[in-house]
Amino acid sequence: MTLNTRSPDAALRHARQLLLERGELPAGLIHDHVARSWRRSLEAGLAPTGRLAEVPQLDAFEMARNADRRQELLANARPVMEYLHGQTHDSGSMVILADERGVLVQALGDADFLTRAERVALTAGASWHERHRGTNAIGTALAEGAPVVVHGSEHYLERNGFLTCAAAPITAPDGRLLGVLDISGEHRNRHPHTFGLVRAAAQMIENRLFDARHGASIRLRFHPLAEGIGTVAEGVVALSEDGWIVGANPAGLSLLGLAAADLGATPLPRVLDLRVDDLVDWGRRHSGQALLVNRTRGCRLFLRVEPGRRAVAAAPRQVAAPDDALAALDTGDARMQAAVERARKVLGKAIPLLLQGESGVGKELFSRAVHDSGPRRDKPFVAVNCAALPEHLIEAELFGYAPGAFTGARREGMPGRLREAHGGTLLLDEIGDMPMALQGRLLRVLQERQVTPLGGGKPVAVDFALICATHRHLKTEMDAGRFRADLYYRINGLALVLPCLRERSDFTALAARLVEEAAPGRGVALDAPVARAFAEYAWPGNLRQLAGAIRIACALLDADENVIGWRHLPDDLIEELRQPPPRPAFAQAAPTASLRAVSDAAIGRAVAAAQGNMSQAARCLGISRNTLYRRLKPRPPRPA
């Protein structure tokens, strides 16, 4: 029986076997995106059959933290998911939202499908990245950056062959990939309209995200047909006050011939043959009407102008927007905005703050803004880095000491940082690095609100607002016995997770603010190629690294310069910015390896894992034992 006369599932299984044995795929049997994904799955060392290697699974705390980080996406996706679930109800399927790493954030499903789906970990917290699950709609849509369908035996792992899945990426208005929307169900219940449904739903989420983020901006809605305006297929862009395109949905980028990197670097007249002032004026005089405009290159578009929405008070009493140090931190990112709003609600209240986040995200900056925005702003702000002080000095530094308390002590003694913070705010930075012995003393101070200096003396009453910050996961440290549970629950009044720079949606505005702070009043801006490189870079040092790079660049500007280019950046940063994005570890191991070499490596790993048991290795690889022996035979040398 030839490949063409096999059943579809048998033909696909045979094709996978050919890929494993020869590194080849029959032409025309599978879609191109599935073929590319199978090859990536093979390179990742996955075997189509056998036991699945351990796959990352978030615990309950990590899932809550992950959901908090993606609050904006969840808020705008949930209504669309519920609508989508209503359209697919009783079809034996699930509607799934995954983040940009392929981790499932939320799932809605039919009860008759949930049990079987749970067996293959279609549950919140599970990773469906290709390197963990092989070819699947969620992971493959992320890898391809495009909507995909993966049906039945097109899944690389045979254990997932009972599924049919359709998925579409969700893109933020600034061009960042936020996640994937997916519909998964029994492969026998495949419906031809599911793919179109999930693509339209993803576009609805993207348009909701756009309106939520740019509701206060001038927006242009356009389409080649006048009837297309207002549909999910319309293009939308947001304009700054001076006419630069600062946000767009994917359809808008496509219709204008732009890429995500062009956002914030493209004035409107560069793509549409009209002046911004004329356009805004026309929009005021012809509200809701469509205008036919010419692109500077190519087709004509029907366009409708929408002015920015203005807030309308729900009650007669209007409250002015806060204008304080916390408000200055809000440059448009939804997670940072939520952190600012929550912190503001506890200002002046006896509730300690616990700030968490990677090193360099601005925890001290946030703490100082909390202090400067609260009722203690005129009192001291005292910051202590618990990781920077030697262990034998930290006790004296915090609690102070009496005169002559120990050899080398000051003659007059020292009050200590806790007493210096009296009336104001105390920041204990990197509290996760505080030695266990001192954690007990600190707990006593927080409970009794009194400090007893080293070397004796009377207890002194202290009153301060407490903020603690750490890059560590304190609950994990507590479970491991490295952090006291009673202290953890004492300092964990309101916990806030500050987003890392690579996850923030306000990068352009944030960079512009840092440039203005480094060179006030000079009108300095980033050159477009540098701005694109900055936006695409991962910034492992977060806000601290970005601010440092901008300060250096502004210092290197000549007196008559106001554009930061490559020559104004440190050499080591230029080298990192110009490097291609890091490839997965398996790709780095053999970047030029052929498929045959990758297949040989997979066989070698399977044999080693089975400790020489050829039957077990063959089962793990999904091939026969005879095929395995044939592949292990030395190949004759090629003729010279």
N, C-alpha and C positions, 0 to 999 in steps of 0.2 A: 504494500500500500504506500503510495507516494505521499509527500507532505500535503499536496493539494487535495487529496481524497480523504484525509483524516477529518475527524470532527474538529470544530474550532478549538475546543479546550485541549484535545490531544495534540493538535498542530502547535499550539502555543507551548505546551509542555515540552514537545520535541525541540522547538526552537530554542527554549531555554537550555536544554541539554546540549545543543550544538554550540551555544554561546559558552557554556562551561568547558566543553571538550576542545573546541577549536578556536574559540574567540570570534566566531562568525554568527551572523544572523541572516536568514533568508530574506531576500529583497521583497518588499511589497506585502509581507505577511502582517506586520504590525505598524502602527502609526509611528511617525518619526519621533514624537516626544516619548513614546513608550520605549522605543529602541535606545534612545539616549539615556533614559532613566535606568533601564536594565544594565547598561554598561556602567553607569555610576554605581549601581547596587553591587555589581560584581567587584568593582574597584574598592568598594567599602568592605569587602571580605564577607559579604552576606551569602548564605547558602539558601537556595529556594525551599529546601525541605529540612527536616530535622529540628532540633531544639533551638529556639530563638535565644540569642545571647541576651544578657541582662540589659534592659532598656530603662533610661531615666524615667522616674515617676515622682512628681512633686508631692510632698506631704501636705497636710491640711494648712499648716502655717505658710508654707511656700506658695500654695495655691491662692491663699488670701492675699499674700503680698503681690503675687503676679497679677491678680485681678485688680488690686489697687493701682498698680502701675499702668494698667490699661483701662482706666476708668472712662476716659473719653471714648475709646473704641467700643467698650461694652454698652455705655449709655446710648450710643447711636445705633448699635447693631441689634440690641435686644428687641425693639419693636419690629424691626424687619424680620428677625428670626421667628418671632411669634406669628407674624403674618405668613411667612414661608411655611412654618409648621402647620398652620391652618390649611394651606393649599395642598399639603402633602399628607394630611392626617389620614390614618388608617391605610397607608400604603406600605407599611412595614419599613419605615425609614427613619433617619435621624437628621436633624439640622445641627451642624457643628460649627463653632467658631474657634479657630486656632490663632495663636500669635505668630510673630514673624520668625520664631524659632521652630514652629511646627508643634508647639505644646498646646494641647486642647484647653481652652479657657472655659467654654460653656457648651452644653449639648442639650437639645430638646428632642425627645424621641417617642415613638410608639411603644407601648408596653410589651407588645409581642416580639419586638425586635431587640429590646434593650438587653435581655439576658444573653443572647448570642453575641451581641456587640461587645458586652463586657468581657467575654472570653478573649477577644482580641484587643482589649484595652481601648475601646472607643469611649473613654471616660475622661472627665476633667483631670488635668495634671499629667496625662500621658503624652509622650513625645511621638509624633508621627513624621519626624524628619526622615528623609530618604536614607540617611546613613544608619538609622535605627530600624526602619520598617520596610526598606526597599521601595519599589515603585508603588505609590499610592497617590490618590488625587491631591491630598493636602501637601505632602512633601514634594510631589512633582510640580504642582502649581507654584510652590515657592522656588524650586530650582529653575523652572522655566520662566518664571515671571509672567505667566499667562494662564488663562483658564484651560482646564484639561478635564477629560473624562478617562477614568481607568475602570474597565469592566471585567469582572470575572477573572479569568486566568491571565489577563494582562498584568495583574498584581505579581510582583516578583516573588513574594513569599506565597507558596501554595496554600498556607493556612488562611490567607485572606482572599482566596479565590471565590468565596461565596458572596463577596461584596460587589456592588456596582456603585461607583462614587463619581460625583461631579463637583469640581471646586473652582473658585475664582479668587484671585488675589484682591485685597483691599488696600488702596493706596491713600495716604494722607494728602491734604491740599498742598503740602510742600514737597510732594513726590516720594516721601519715604514709604517703604512697604510696611504696613501695620500688621497684616495677618491674612488669613484665608477664610472664606465662607465655603462650607461643604455640605452636600447632601449625600448621605450614604444609606444604602438599603440592600435588600436581598437581590442578587444578580438576576433571579428569575422574574423580579418585578420591575425590571428596567423600563423606564418611560422615555420616549424620544424628546419630550419637552423639558426634562429635568435640567439639561445643560443650559438651555436658554433662560430658565427660571432662576438658576443660581447666579448666572451672569448679570441678569437684570437686578436681582436683589443686592449683589455686591455694588453695583452702580448706585442703587438707592442709598446704601450706607455711605458711600463716598460723597454723594451729594449732601446728605445730612451732616457729615463731618465738615464739609465745606461751609455750609450755612452756619453751623455752630461756631466755627472759628472766625469767619469773615462776615458775620452779620452786620458789623458796624462799618464795613468798608463799601466803597463803590463796587458793584458787581456787574459784570457783563455776561448775559446769557445768549448763546448763539448756536446756529445750526445751518447747514446748507439749505434747509427748507424752513419756511416760516412756521409750519405746523410742528416742526421738531422742537421748538422752544417750549420748555416746560415739561418735556418728557425725560425719561432716564437717559436718553441718548444725547441730550444737549451738552454743549461745552460751556463751562463756567470759569471765569477768571475774576480775581479780586485785584483792585488797583490801590496803590498808595495815594496819598493826597497829591503828590507831584506826578502821578501818571505812570508809575512803574508797576509791572505785573508781579505781585507778591504771593499769589496763590492760584491754584488751578486744579480742576479735576482731570483725570486721565484723558477724557474726551476733549477737553479744552486744549490740553497740550498737543494732542494729535491734530486737531483741526487747525491750530496755529503753527504747526511744524516746529514745536519747541520740545526741549527735554527738561526733566526736573531740575537739572543744574542751572537752567536759564532763569528760574524763578528768583526774583530779587535783583536780577542783572539785566533785565530787558525792559526798555521803555515801550509803552503801547504803540507809538508811531512806527516802531521798527517792524511790527507785524501787521498793523492795520493802517490803511491809508486815510488817516484822519487825525485831527488835533484833539487832545484830551479835553480842553476847555470847551470846544465846540460840541463834543460828544455829551459832556455833562449838561451843558445848556440845552441841547436838544432833548435829553432825557427829562429835564424839568418841564419843558413845554409840551412834550408828547408822552406823558406817563403811560407805560404799559404797551406802547406801540413798538412794532419792529421796524428797524432801519436796515436797508440793504447797503452793505459796505464792501469795499474791495480789500482783499489781503494784499500786502505789498508784493508778495510773490504767490501767484496762483489764483485760487477760486474766490468767488464772492460768498458772503455769509449774511444771513439775516440776524440782526443783533437787537437785544433789548437791554436798556440801561436800568439798573436798580440802585437808588441812592442807599447809603448806609442807614440801617435801622437806628432810631433813637429810642432810648429807654423811656417808657411811659409809667408814671407812678401808679401803683394799684390803689393807693390811698391818698387822701389829700396831702398828708405830710410827706415831703420829699427829703430824702437823706442824701447828702452829697457823698460822692465816692471818696474813700479815704485817700489822703495824700500824705503818706508817711514812708518810713524806711522799708516797711514790709511791701507796700504798694510798688516801690521802686524795683523789687525783685520780680514782679509779675510782668514778663515780656511776652506772654501769649501761650506758654505751655500749660496744658490743662492740669497736669499733675502738680506743677509748681503752684499754679493758681489755687488748687484745692488745699495744698499745704499752707499757703499764706492765709487763706480764709479760715481754716481750722485753728491755726495758731492765734489769729486775731481774736477769736471768740473766747480764748482763755487768758487774754491779757489782763493782768491785775488780779487774777484768781490764784488760789493756793493749789495750783495743779502743776506738777513738774513736767517738763518736756523731755522726751527722749528722741533725739534725731539720729536716724540711721541712714547709711548710704556709703558708697565707695569713697576712698580717699580722694580728696580734691574736689568734691561736688559742691562745696561751699557751706559746710555745716557751721563753721565759726561765723561766716558772713551772715547766715540766716539767724544765728543766735544773737548777734549784735543788732540785727534789724528788729528782732523781737524786743530786745531791751529798749532800743531807741524809739519804738512805737508804743511802749507801755507807760504806765504811771510812774515807773522808777527811772525814767530816762535821765533825770538830773542827778542820779546817784551813781556809784561806781559800777562799771562792768569789768569783772575780773575773770580772765580765762586761764585755766590751768591745763596744760597738756600732760596727762598722766603717763603717756608713753615716752615723753622726752626727758623726764626727771629720773636721775639715778634712784634705785630702790631705797638706798640708805638715806636719801635726802627728802624724799617725797613726804614723809610723815611730818618732818619739821616745816617743810614748805607749806603744807596744807594747814596744820594745826598750830603752828608757831611754837615758841619755846620761851621758858623763863630765863632770866640772866644767869649765866654760868651753868646752863643745863647739861652741857657736854663740852669736851675739848674742841676748841675752834669756834665755839658759839660766840655770837656778838655779846659784848659786855652788857648792852642794854636789853638784850633779848630781841624777839621778833614776834609781831602779832600773828602772822600766818595769813594765807590767802583767804581762808574762810571768814576771818574777822575783817579783812579789807573789803570784802563784798557786802558788809553789813549795810542794809538799806537798799542795796542795788540788786545786781544779778550775778550769779556764779555759774560759769560754764566749766564743766569737767569734761574736757575733750579726751577722746580715746579712753573712756572709763573702762572699757573691756580689758585694758592692759594694767589696771590697778592691781597691785599685789593683794592676795587673799587676806593677809594679816591686817591690812589697812581698811579693807572693805567693812570689817566689823566696827572699827572706830568711826568710819564715816556714817554707817547706819545709826550708830548711837547719837551722833551729832544731829542727823536729820530727824530722829525721833524726839530728842530732848530740846533741840534748838539751842544747845549750849556747847561751847568749845573749851576744853581744858588743855592748856599748853603743856608741852613736854617739860619735864623737870619740876612739876608741881605748880602751885598757884591756884587761884579760885576760878571756877568755871565762869565763862563770859557768855552772856546771851547774844545770839546772832539771829538776824532776820534777813533772808535773801530769797529771791526767786531762783529756782534751780533749773538749769538746763544741762542735760548730759548728752554726749555725742559719741558715736562709735562706728567703725566700719565693720565690726564683728557682729555675728548673729548671737546676741546675748543669750537667747533661750538655748541654743546649742551649747554655748559655753557653760551655762547653768547645768544642763543635763550631764556635761562632761566633768562637773565638779570644779570648774575653774572660776565660777562666778557664783556668789551667794544668792540663793533664791529669794531670801527675805529682802536683800538690797535691790534685787531686780524688780520686785513688785513695789518697792518704795519709790524708785525713780521712774518707773514706767507709768506715769500719769496719762499723758497723751503722746503716743508714739507716732512719729511722722517719718516716712521714707522719702528722702530727697532724690530725685531722678538723676542718673548719670548723664553726662553731656551727650553721649551717642544716642540716647533715647529721647532727648528733648525735641519738641516740635518747633521751638522758637529760636533755633540756632542763629538765623540771619539777624533777627532783632537783638539777640543777646550779644553777638559779635559786634554789632554796630554800637551798642551801649558801652562795651568795653573799649572800643576804639575812641569814642567820645571822652570817656574817663581818662584814657591815656594821653589824649591830645585835645583838650577842651577848646572848643571854638575855632578849630583849624579846618573843619570840614573834611577830615581825612576819611578815606574809604578804601575798601579792599579792591584790588584789580580783579576783574571777572574770573580769570583762570585760578587765581589764588583763592577767591571766594568759593569756587566750585571744589577745589582741593580741600579747603577747610571743612566744607559741608560733608564731604565724603569720608573724611578721616575719622578714625575711631576715638581719638583723644583719650588714651589710657590714663593720663593724669588729670582728666576732667577739666573743670572750670579753672583750677589752678594752673594747669599747663597752657590752656588757651589764653588766659589773662597774661601770663608771662611772655608768651610768644608775641602777643600784640604790643605789650610794653616795649619789648626789644625792637620790634619793627618800627614803632613810632619814634624811638630814640635814634634809629638809623636813617630816618628821613632827613633830607636836606631842607634848608629853610624854605625853599620855593617849591617843595614837593607836597602833595596831598593825596597820593595814591600809593598804597602799600603793594609792592610787587615782589617777585621772587628774591630779588637781590637784598631785600630788607629783612629776610628771614634767616635764622640760624642755620648753618650748614646741615646739622644733624636732623633738624625738622624738615628741611627741603628733601633730604634723602628719604625720610619716612613718607612724606606726602606723595612723592613720585613713585613709590613702590606700588605694585599691583596689590589688590586685597589679598590677605593670606588665604591660601588654599587649605582644605581639610588635611588633617595629619596623614591620612592614607595616601592622598595625592602627593604630599610633600616627600614621602618616602621614596617614590619612584616616578618623578614627574615625566620622564620620557619613556616609561615602560610600555611595551606593546600589550595588547589584550591577551596574547598568548602568555607573556611573562606574568601578567597579573593573575591569569587563570592558574598558572603553575604555582604561584605564591599561595593562592587560596587552597590548592590541593595540599601543598606542603604544610600549611597551618592545620588543616583538617587531620592529616595523618599524625602530626605531632600531638594534637589535642586528644586523639584517640589512642595515643601511646602505641602506635603500630598496628592497632586492630583495623585491618583493611575493610572488613564488613561494616564496622561502625563508621569509619571515615567515609565510605561510599554512601551510606544512608544520609549522613550529614550533608554531603555534597549534592545529593539527589541524582547520583549516577550509579550505574551497575558496577559490581566489583571487577568484572572483566575490563570495563572501560577504564577504571582506576589503574589497574595493573598496566594496561596499554599506555596510559599517559605517563606512568612512572618509568617506562623503559627509556634508556638513553637514546636520543635521536642521532641518526647517523650524521657525520659532518657533511656540510654542504660542499659540493665540488668547487674547487678553486676556479 
